[in-house]
């Protein structure tokens, strides 16, 4: 697996991956994905399968003061359960530290047990419930990792 930063030519591939990784209420529009990935405060990691040259996963975070905020973490189904998500999180956290962050934050849908277990294994702690974060009756947990240990 090769890790690199986002390039403008990646937009269609990451948008398509997000469409298959998340159910409709949690998917980003193409426009939102571009804005997230190309924002001035964006940190990005793209995992490219060297054998196929296909994007296997990606992570986008934003620097917000001294905190890094994970916007999305997507991994193609055929690359799951192999440590790819953890490797991308480690890289995005390294970028956040280099950008001056000492905290990472993210939101997780309260019914996404797999994501909750993953982030807790990665050292994130549940900070609070955010009501209707994803829309009516779709609450999120805010998770935080302080300090970032890489």
N, C-alpha and C positions, 0 to 999 in steps of 0.2 A: 504494500500500500504506500502510495506517495502522498505526502501532506503538503499543501500549499495554500496560499491566500486566494480569495475569490477574484475572478476576472470577469469583466463585463460579458464575455461570451458564455459564462456559466449560467446566466439567468434562466434560460428555458429549462435546462437540466435540473436546477435546484427547485424551480417552481413545480416541475413535473414530479419530482421526488416528494415534495411536500404534499402534493395532492394524493399520493398513495400512502403516505405515512400517517396522515391525520384524517379524521372524519370531517365532513363538511363544516360543522360549526367552528372547527379549530384550524382550518386551512387559511393560509394567507392568499390574498389576491396577487396577481403578477406585479401590479403596481406597488403594493405594500412590500413584497419581497425585494424588489429593486431598491426601494427606499431604504429598507433595513440594511441590505448588503452594501449599498453604495454611500451610506451616510458618512459624514466626516468623522464621526466618533465610532465607526464600526470596527470591530475586530472580527476576522473571519478565518475559518479553517475549512478547507475542502479536502476530502479524502478521495483520491482517485485510484481506482483499481489499475495497477500497472499492466496486467494481462489484457484487459479489455479497453482501457482508456476511458471507462465510464465512471461517473461520479458515484461513489459508494455511500457517501454521507457528507454532511456539512454542519457547521455550527456558526451561528452569528451571535455576537454579543455587542453591546454598546457600552462605552465608557461614560458614566454619569457621575461626574465628580470623582470621588475616591472609590466608587463602586463600579464593578462590571455587572452588567445585566444581560443574562442569557436570553436572547429573543427566541431562538429556536435551535433545536438539535434534532437532526433527521438522519436516519440510517436505513438504507435499502434492506428489505426483508432478508435477502440472501446473504447479507453481511452482518446480521445481528448475532448476538451471543458469542462474539469472537474478540471482544475487547475494543472494538473500534470506537464506540461512544465514549468510553473512558479515555482512550488515547486522544480523541478530539477535545474532550473537556480539559485534559491536562494541558494541551497546547493553548487552548483559549485562555485558561487561567494564567499560563506563563505570559501570554501577551498582555493580559490585564495587569499583572504585576509590573511588567515593563512600562506600561502606560501610567503607573502611579496608583493603581487600585490596591486596596487592602481588604476588600470585601467583594464577594460575588453574590448576586441575587437572581432569582428566577421564580416563575409561577408555574404551578402544575395543577391540572384539573383534579379535583378531589377524588374522582373515581378512576384515575389512571394509576392503578396499583403498581404496574411494572415500572413506570417512570418514577413514582415515589420511592420504590425500593432501590432503584438505580441511584437516584440523587442522594439518598441517605447513605448508601455504600460509599459514595464519593465524598462524604463528609459534610453534606448540607444538613442543616437543622431547620425544622419547621418553625417559622416565626409567628404566623398568624393565618387566619382564614380571611380571604377577600371575597365578599359577597358579590355575586353576579359579574365577576371579572370577565367571564367568557360569554356573558349574556344572561337573560333571565333564567334563574334556577341552575346556573352553571358556575358554581363557586370554584375558587382556586385556593391552593395553599401558597403562601409566600415562603420560599426557602432561602436561607442565607448561609454563607460560609465565611466566617471571620475568625482568625485571619486566613487568608488563602495560603494553604500549605502545599507546595509543589515539590 
